[in-house]
Amino acid sequence: MYFVYVIKSEKDKKRYTGITDNLARRIKQHNSGSKATPSTKNRGPFTMIYFEKAENSMMARRREKYLKSGIGRAFLKNTVK
């Protein structure tokens, strides 16, 4: 089971979209700065604003790509208030 997630920085209010097989661990990593990607390393703390399940990594990647597209960003804007 994989998850596609969107977190929002409390510091600069920007969003980050990613995938993981362990959602709780990954959010903890983002907030602690350990094993965080360069784009989130100094932007914490983060709040999770959206997530969804995916059956496998390929489906999760496909959904992540969609959420990063223009239509996907519009979907998030309308879904997450």
QUIKARA-V418826 format. One record per residue. N is the residue number from 0. RES is the residue in one letter. PHI is phi in whole degrees, 0 to 359 (* if undefined). Layout:
<<N/RES/PHI> <N/RES/PHI>>
//
This chain:
<<0/M/*> <1/Y/241> <2/F/232> <3/V/255> <4/Y/225> <5/V/230> <6/I/242> <7/K/236> <8/S/285> <9/E/287> <10/K/283> <11/D/243> <12/K/66> <13/K/272> <14/R/258> <15/Y/226> <16/T/246> <17/G/208> <18/I/230> <19/T/199> <20/D/258> <21/N/218> <22/L/296> <23/A/300> <24/R/298> <25/R/293> <26/I/295> <27/K/299> <28/Q/296> <29/H/300> <30/N/289> <31/S/274> <32/G/88> <33/S/277> <34/K/56> <35/A/279> <36/T/288> <37/P/304> <38/S/283> <39/T/241> <40/K/307> <41/N/249> <42/R/247> <43/G/287> <44/P/281> <45/F/241> <46/T/239> <47/M/283> <48/I/250> <49/Y/195> <50/F/205> <51/E/210> <52/K/272> <53/A/225> <54/E/290> <55/N/210> <56/S/294> <57/M/295> <58/M/293> <59/A/295> <60/R/298> <61/R/298> <62/R/290> <63/E/300> <64/K/299> <65/Y/298> <66/L/294> <67/K/272> <68/S/279> <69/G/300> <70/I/295> <71/G/294> <72/R/295> <73/A/295> <74/F/302> <75/L/296> <76/K/299> <77/N/280> <78/T/273> <79/V/262> <80/K/252>>
//
